[in-house]
Amino acid sequence: MVKNRDIITANNETDVSKCAKLMLDNNISSLVITANNTDNRNNSVLRGIITKSDLLDAYVKSYGGNVTVNQYMTKKMQTVRPDEPIHMVLLIMADSNVSRVIVVEGNRNNNNSKPVGIITTHDLLPASTLLLANKTTPYTQYWLKRKEVEDKTIQSHGSIIGKGIKHNLPYGMKRILLAEDIMKLDPIMITDYADLIDAALIMRGNRISGLPVVDSNDRLVGIITKTDITRAIADGK
C-alpha cells in the first residue's frame, strides 16, 4: 500500500479483502489501483480504481452463502417520521454523517416502527439550496409543536421555548416541506434472516446503496449498506 498526497492506493495484486479493509480503515469509498513499473523513472503506474460498487459485484461473484443480513447490518440507524420537517432531516444527516434516513410510521424511537419510506442525500438536493440558509440569508421563524422535547438533535439546533420548538426557515418559502414530500414510498426492504448475498444482489440490481432491514413482523431492525458488504469482504465472509 502506498499513500501519496492523501490518495490511498493499492497494488493490482492486492487481495480484494485487503482492499476492502483499506477502504474501511481510511473511511473512503474508492481506492486507486497501481501496478509495478519497470521504468526506473517511476515506482508504479496507474491501473484503475476500485469502488464499493465494484466490491458489491465481487461479493456477488465470489462470496456469500455463509452469513445472514443480521450479522452485518447496522442496528443503530437514523429514522424520521413522515411529518418531520426537511430542515430537521438535513440536520440529522449532517450530525450523524449518514447519507440516508428511514421514514417510519408512529414514534420513530419505538421498537415496533415500520418503514414507510426512505430519504437519501440525492432526494434532498432540490431542497438543500433552500433549506441550508447561512447567516446572510434572510429567514423567518416557525414553530414546531412536539411532545418529546428531549430529542437531542432538536435541542442542539432549535430553541426550546414552552411547549414548542423554534426554528429558522429560509425567507420566501410558502410552507414547511416535510419528509413525506420527498421520501421514496415503499422502499425495497430485506429480512434480517436473509442471506447477505441476497442483499448484495438487490442493491446491485436496483442500483441502490442501502436497504432497510425488517423482522418477520415487518418491524424495522436495522439497515444494510454497501459499507456493511465491504466489512463482510474485509472479514473474508
C-alpha positions in Angstrom: 0.0 0.0 0.0 1.3 3.4 -0.9 0.0 6.7 0.4 0.8 9.8 -1.7 -0.7 13.2 -1.3 -3.6 11.8 0.7 -4.5 9.4 -2.1 -4.9 5.9 -0.8 -3.6 3.3 -3.3 -3.2 -0.5 -3.5 -1.2 -2.7 -5.9 -3.2 -4.6 -8.6 -2.1 -7.9 -6.9 -3.5 -6.9 -3.5 -6.2 -9.3 -2.2 -9.8 -7.9 -2.5 -10.3 -8.4 1.2 -7.3 -6.2 1.9 -8.6 -3.6 -0.5 -11.9 -3.6 1.5 -10.1 -3.2 4.8 -8.1 -0.2 3.4 -11.4 1.5 2.4 -12.8 0.9 5.9 -9.7 1.9 7.8 -9.4 5.2 5.8 -13.2 5.8 5.6 -13.1 6.1 1.8 -15.4 4.8 -1.0 -12.8 4.2 -3.7 -9.2 3.0 -3.9 -6.7 3.9 -6.6 -5.1 0.7 -8.1 -1.5 0.8 -9.3 1.0 -1.7 -10.8 4.7 -2.1 -10.6 6.6 -0.2 -13.3 9.8 -1.5 -14.9 10.6 2.0 -15.9 13.1 3.4 -13.5 11.6 6.8 -13.6 8.6 5.8 -11.6 7.9 3.3 -8.9 4.3 2.5 -10.1 1.8 3.2 -12.8 -1.9 3.8 -12.5 -4.1 0.8 -13.5 -7.6 1.9 -12.4 -9.9 2.5 -9.5 -12.0 0.2 -7.3 -15.1 1.3 -5.6 -17.6 -0.1 -3.1 -19.9 -0.8 -6.1 -17.1 -3.0 -7.5 -16.8 -4.8 -4.2 -20.5 -5.4 -4.3 -20.0 -7.1 -7.7 -17.1 -9.1 -6.2 -19.3 -10.2 -3.3 -22.0 -11.5 -5.6 -19.5 -13.4 -7.7 -17.1 -14.8 -5.1 -18.6 -14.5 -1.7 -21.9 -15.2 0.1 -23.7 -18.2 1.4 -22.1 -18.1 4.8 -23.7 -15.3 6.7 -27.1 -13.7 7.1 -28.0 -10.0 6.9 -28.4 -9.6 10.7 -24.8 -10.5 11.2 -23.6 -7.4 9.3 -26.5 -5.0 9.3 -26.1 -1.7 11.1 -28.5 -1.7 14.0 -28.1 1.9 15.0 -29.8 3.8 12.2 -31.4 7.3 11.8 -35.1 7.5 11.4 -37.6 10.3 10.9 -41.4 10.5 10.8 -43.3 11.5 7.7 -44.3 14.8 9.3 -40.7 15.7 10.2 -39.6 19.0 8.6 -36.9 18.6 5.9 -34.8 21.0 7.8 -34.6 18.5 10.6 -33.8 15.7 8.2 -30.8 17.6 6.9 -29.6 18.3 10.4 -29.9 14.7 11.4 -27.9 13.6 8.3 -25.2 16.2 9.0 -24.9 15.4 12.7 -24.8 11.6 12.2 -22.7 11.8 9.0 -25.1 9.5 7.1 -26.4 9.6 3.5 -29.8 8.2 4.2 -32.6 8.1 6.8 -35.5 5.7 7.0 -39.0 7.2 7.4 -41.2 5.3 9.9 -44.8 5.5 11.0 -45.6 6.4 14.5 -42.9 7.1 17.1 -39.5 6.8 15.5 -38.0 5.7 18.8 -40.4 2.8 19.1 -39.1 -0.7 18.5 -42.3 -1.5 16.7 -41.8 1.1 14.0 -42.4 0.1 10.4 -40.7 1.7 7.4 -42.9 3.6 5.0 -40.2 5.4 3.0 -36.5 6.4 2.7 -34.7 9.6 2.1 -31.2 9.9 0.6 -28.9 12.8 0.0 -29.9 12.6 -3.6 -33.6 13.2 -2.7 -32.6 16.3 -0.7 -30.6 18.0 -3.5 -33.5 20.1 -4.8 -34.5 21.3 -1.3 -31.0 21.8 0.1 -30.3 25.1 -1.6 -33.4 26.5 0.1 -33.0 24.9 3.5 -29.4 25.4 4.2 -29.6 29.1 4.9 -26.4 30.8 6.2 -26.1 33.9 8.3 -26.5 36.2 5.3 -29.7 34.5 4.1 -33.0 36.2 5.2 -35.2 33.9 7.2 -38.4 33.7 9.2 -39.1 31.6 12.2 -41.6 28.9 12.6 -42.8 26.8 15.5 -42.7 23.0 15.6 -45.0 21.6 18.2 -43.6 18.4 19.7 -44.2 16.4 22.8 -40.8 14.9 23.1 -38.7 18.0 23.5 -35.9 15.8 24.9 -34.8 14.9 21.4 -31.1 15.7 21.4 -30.9 16.7 17.8 -33.7 19.2 18.3 -32.2 20.5 21.5 -28.9 21.1 19.7 -30.4 23.0 16.7 -33.7 24.6 18.0 -34.6 26.9 20.8 -37.0 25.1 23.2 -39.5 27.6 24.5 -42.6 26.5 26.3 -44.2 23.6 24.5 -42.9 24.4 21.1 -39.5 24.4 19.3 -38.5 27.5 17.3 -36.5 27.0 14.1 -35.3 29.2 11.3 -37.0 28.9 7.9 -35.4 30.5 4.8 -37.3 33.6 3.7 -39.8 33.1 0.9 -40.8 29.5 1.5 -44.5 29.3 1.4 -44.8 26.3 3.7 -42.7 23.8 5.6 -41.5 20.9 3.5 -41.9 17.6 5.2 -40.2 14.2 4.9 -43.3 12.8 3.2 -43.0 15.4 0.5 -39.7 13.9 -0.9 -39.4 10.4 0.5 -39.4 7.4 -1.7 -42.5 5.4 -0.9 -42.5 1.7 -0.1 -38.7 1.3 0.0 -37.2 -2.0 -1.1 -36.5 -4.0 2.1 -34.9 -7.3 3.2 -35.5 -9.5 6.1 -32.9 -9.9 8.8 -32.6 -13.7 8.3 -31.9 -13.4 4.5 -28.5 -14.4 3.2 -26.2 -11.4 2.8 -25.6 -12.2 -0.8 -29.4 -11.6 -1.4 -28.9 -8.0 -0.1 -25.9 -7.5 -2.4 -27.9 -8.8 -5.4 -30.9 -6.5 -4.6 -28.6 -3.5 -4.2 -26.7 -4.2 -7.4 -29.9 -5.0 -9.4 -31.6 -1.8 -8.3 -28.5 0.4 -8.2 -29.0 1.5 -4.6 -26.6 1.7 -1.7 -28.7 0.6 1.2 -31.7 -1.4 2.3 -33.9 -1.2 5.4 -33.9 -4.5 7.3 -37.1 -5.8 8.9 -38.0 -8.8 11.0 -40.7 -11.3 10.4 -43.3 -8.8 11.6 -42.1 -6.1 9.2 -40.6 -4.1 12.1 -37.5 -2.1 11.4 -34.4 -3.7 13.0 -31.5 -2.2 11.0 -30.1 -1.1 7.7 -27.7 -2.9 5.4 -25.4 -0.9 3.1 -22.5 -1.2 0.7 -20.2 -0.4 3.6 -21.6 -3.4 5.5 -20.9 -5.6 2.5 -17.4 -4.1 2.4 -17.0 -5.2 6.0 -18.0 -8.7 5.2 -15.4 -8.9 2.4 -12.8 -7.5 4.7 -13.6 -10.3 7.1 -13.5 -12.9 4.3 -17.2 -13.7 4.6 
